[in-house]
Amino acid sequence: MKMKSAAVFVVIACLLIAHVEGVRTSVRRCLCQGHGANGVRVQRIDKIEVYPASASCENVEIIVVLKNGAGKKCLNPESSLAKNYINKVIQKRRQLQENSTH
């Protein structure tokens, strides 16, 4: 009887360990820490990358890649520069869709 209960205990322990290893922690893996910069000189911008909110980060993240390998900066999504950029992208996509349907 002791052997049977020991075997049951081992099986339950293994199942619990497998379950705990499979449970994902809620560690946020955002690329930007904090709100980010409110502005960057437009002449210094090489490109802008927009990352929507996701399971790994609940924030919309906007990363500005600077020219000449000067690095990257996080841009505050609520800043006027970010809002203007997003509006321009939306307008261009609408124009492309309208042109492709005509």
C-alpha positions in Angstrom: 0.0 0.0 0.0 2.9 2.4 0.8 4.4 1.7 -2.5 1.1 2.5 -4.3 0.6 5.8 -2.5 4.3 6.7 -3.1 3.8 6.1 -6.8 0.6 8.2 -6.9 2.5 11.0 -5.1 5.3 10.9 -7.6 2.8 11.0 -10.5 0.9 14.0 -9.0 4.2 15.8 -8.3 5.4 15.3 -11.9 2.0 16.6 -13.2 2.3 19.7 -11.0 5.8 20.4 -12.0 4.9 20.0 -15.7 1.9 22.4 -15.1 4.0 25.0 -13.3 6.7 24.9 -16.0 4.0 25.4 -18.7 2.4 28.4 -17.0 3.5 31.6 -18.5 4.5 34.4 -16.2 3.1 37.8 -16.8 6.5 39.5 -17.2 6.2 42.5 -19.5 8.7 42.5 -22.3 8.2 46.1 -23.5 10.9 47.5 -25.7 10.5 51.0 -24.2 10.9 51.9 -20.6 8.7 54.8 -19.5 6.8 57.1 -21.8 9.7 57.9 -24.2 10.8 61.2 -25.8 8.2 63.8 -26.8 10.2 64.8 -29.9 13.1 64.0 -32.1 14.6 66.2 -34.8 13.0 65.0 -38.1 16.4 65.4 -39.9 17.9 62.8 -37.6 15.2 60.1 -38.3 16.1 57.2 -40.5 12.9 55.3 -39.9 10.1 54.8 -37.4 8.9 51.5 -36.2 5.5 51.1 -34.6 4.7 48.1 -32.4 1.0 47.7 -31.4 0.0 46.5 -27.9 0.4 42.7 -27.6 0.4 39.9 -25.0 3.9 40.7 -24.1 3.5 44.5 -23.8 0.2 46.3 -23.2 1.6 49.6 -24.6 1.8 50.9 -28.2 5.5 51.5 -28.7 7.0 53.8 -31.3 10.8 53.5 -31.8 12.7 56.0 -33.9 15.8 54.7 -35.6 18.3 57.5 -36.0 20.5 58.1 -39.0 24.2 57.2 -39.2 23.8 54.4 -36.7 23.2 56.9 -33.9 20.9 54.4 -32.1 17.2 54.2 -31.4 14.9 56.3 -29.2 11.5 55.5 -27.9 8.9 58.1 -28.8 5.9 59.0 -26.6 2.8 57.7 -28.5 0.9 60.7 -27.1 3.4 63.3 -28.5 2.4 65.5 -31.4 5.2 64.0 -33.5 3.9 60.5 -33.0 0.3 61.4 -33.6 1.2 63.3 -36.8 3.2 60.4 -38.1 0.4 57.9 -37.4 -2.1 60.2 -39.1 0.1 60.4 -42.2 0.5 56.7 -42.4 -3.3 56.2 -42.1 -3.9 58.8 -44.8 -1.4 57.1 -47.2 -3.0 53.7 -46.6 -6.5 55.1 -47.3 -5.2 56.7 -50.5 -3.6 53.4 -51.6 -6.8 51.5 -50.9 -8.9 54.1 -52.8 -6.5 54.0 -55.8 -6.5 50.2 -55.9 -10.3 50.0 -56.0 -10.6 52.5 -58.9 
